Amino acid sequence: MDWSQQLRPTLVGRIVTLEPIEERHVEGLRAAAADERAWTWMSTRDTGAWIDWALAADDAYHFVVVKDGAVIGSTSYLNVVPEHRRLEIGNTWNTPSAWGTGANTEAKYLLLWHAFEVLGANRVEFKTDAKNERARAALAAIPAEFEGIHRKHMIVRDGERRDSAWYAVIDDDWPKVKAALERRIEAAR
């Protein structure tokens, strides 16, 4: 199964558009990342290093999140395993002024829709710092199924040990998840 040509689409929603990250987005990403609250739970707080990594990545598929013509953050397809029809959505951050606007909900919807309805995924995974209550509440609200904590799963932010909370949506769940997300997006508009 070859997903490689289908992992960098432009996805257009009612609130946001997801565009594959390119050099032309760098200044917008820097502006969106200026509020350090956006980076509290990221694996690094070095915005420049993160942008360089995202632009050069050949094992992840990064998108910028655009709302009202401005870059407000980023999200990605990671850990793509086509032979098992599985991938992860992560590395998500948005400028705090976009929090609560429906932007993150629709970005997740667009990536899930593409994964299940275009790629034919069986499973979409999410992981976050187990201490990140905001992200965990957002994942539960998708609703993604909580699958447990991986203790000391990652080393982040200059040597800090991170426990990761894992969530997933599987293809059997997608119809009810899709309907729930569409209701939330409509309410946010």
N, C-alpha and C positions, 0 to 999 in steps of 0.2 A: 504494500500500500504506500503510495507516494503522496505525502502531504506537502512536500517542500514548496510546490508552486502555489499552494493555497493558504499558506500561513502568514502572508503579509498583505491582506486585503485592506482597502479603506472601507470602514463600516460606518454607515450613516444612520443616526437615530434622530429622534425628535428633539432631544436636549443636547446631545454631544455627537461629535464625529471622532472616530478613531482613525488616525493616519499612521502608517509605518514611519518610524522615526528616521529622520534625515538631518543632514547638516543644517538645512534651512530652519530647523526647529530649535537650534541650540539657544538662541537668545530668549525665545519664549519659555523654554524649559528653565533657564536661569532665573527669569523673572518669576515664574510660578513657584520656584523652589526658594525664593528669597525669605519666606517666612519659615524659620527653623522648625516650627511645629509639624510641618509636612514631613520632616525627616526623623522624627523622634524614634520611630520603630524600624527604620530602614537598616540594612546590614552595614551601611557606611553613612557617615554624615558629610562626606566629601562630595558635594554636588558635581564638581568638575570631573572627578574620577568616575563617578557613576555615569555621567553623560558620555564620557569617552568609552567606557566599557559597553554601554548600551549601543552606541554607534558601531562599535567593532564586533559585537557578538555574532558568532556564527552558530551558536547552540541555543539561542533564545530569540524570540521575535517580539521586539519592543514597539509599542505604539505611543503616540502622544494623544492626549485627550484634549479636544478643542471644543470650547463652548463660546458661542457668540463671537467667533472669529479669533479668540485668544487661546493660547495653550494654557491649560489649567493643571496639567499633571501628566502622568504616564501609567501604563499598565502593560502586561506582557503575557505571552505564551511562553512557558518554560518547561523543562523536563519532558519534551515531546517524545513519545514512544509510539510511533505509528503502528508497529507490528502488534502492539497490544491495544491499539485504538484508545490511547490514554495521553493526557497532557495536563499541565498545571496552569492556572491563571495566578499571577503574582507580580511581585515588584511593583505594587500599586501604591501610588501616592498622588494626592491632589493638594493644591494650595488651599489653606483653611477657608478662604472666602467661598470656595465651591462646596464645602461640606454642607450637607443638608439640602442641597438643591436638586437632588435626583441624578446628578452627573455620574456619581460612582455606581448607582443602581443601574443606570442605563448602560454604562460601559461594561459592567459585568454581564448584563443581558445580551449585549451585542456579541461579546466573546463567547458566551455559552451558546447562543443561537448558532453562531458560525461553527463552533465545535461539534454540536450535535446534528445540525441540519445540513451543513455543507460537508464537513469532514467525516461525519458518521462515527463520532467518538462514542465509546462505551462509558467512559469515565472522565470527569474533569475534577482535578484536585486543587485544593487551596491549603496553604499553611501560613500561619502567622505566629509572631511571638506570643507565647502563652499568656504573657502579662498585658497584651494589647487588647484591652476590653472593648474599645471602640471597633476594631476590626472583627473581633469575635462576634460582637452583637450584629454587625453588618452581614457576616457570613451566615449566622443563624437565621437572619431575616430573609435571606435569599429565597427559600430556605435550603442551605447546604447541610448535610448530615455531619454532625461532630463524630469523629472517629478515634479521638484519643490524643494523648500528649506523648511526643517523643522527647524524652529527657536528654538534656545536654546535646541537642541535635546539631547545633551550629555554633561557630565562634563568630561573633559580630562586634562591630563598634570597638575596635582596639582591644580585642581579647575577651570581651564579655561572653560568657557561656549562655546560650539561649535554649530554652525549652520551646518546642514548636507544637502548636495546636493544629491538628489536621482536620480538614473538612472535605467533603466530596459531594458531587451530584453525579448520579449515573443516568444512563439513557432511560431507564424505567421511571425515574423521577422527573425527567425533563418536562413532560406535559403539565404537571401541576406546578412545577417551578416556573415554567414559562408563563403560565396564567397569573401566578402571584406577582411576578416581576412586571408584567404588563399592567396589572392593576396599580402597582406602586408608581410606575412611570407616568401613567395617566393622571394619578393624583398629584404628582409633582409638577405637572405642566401647568 
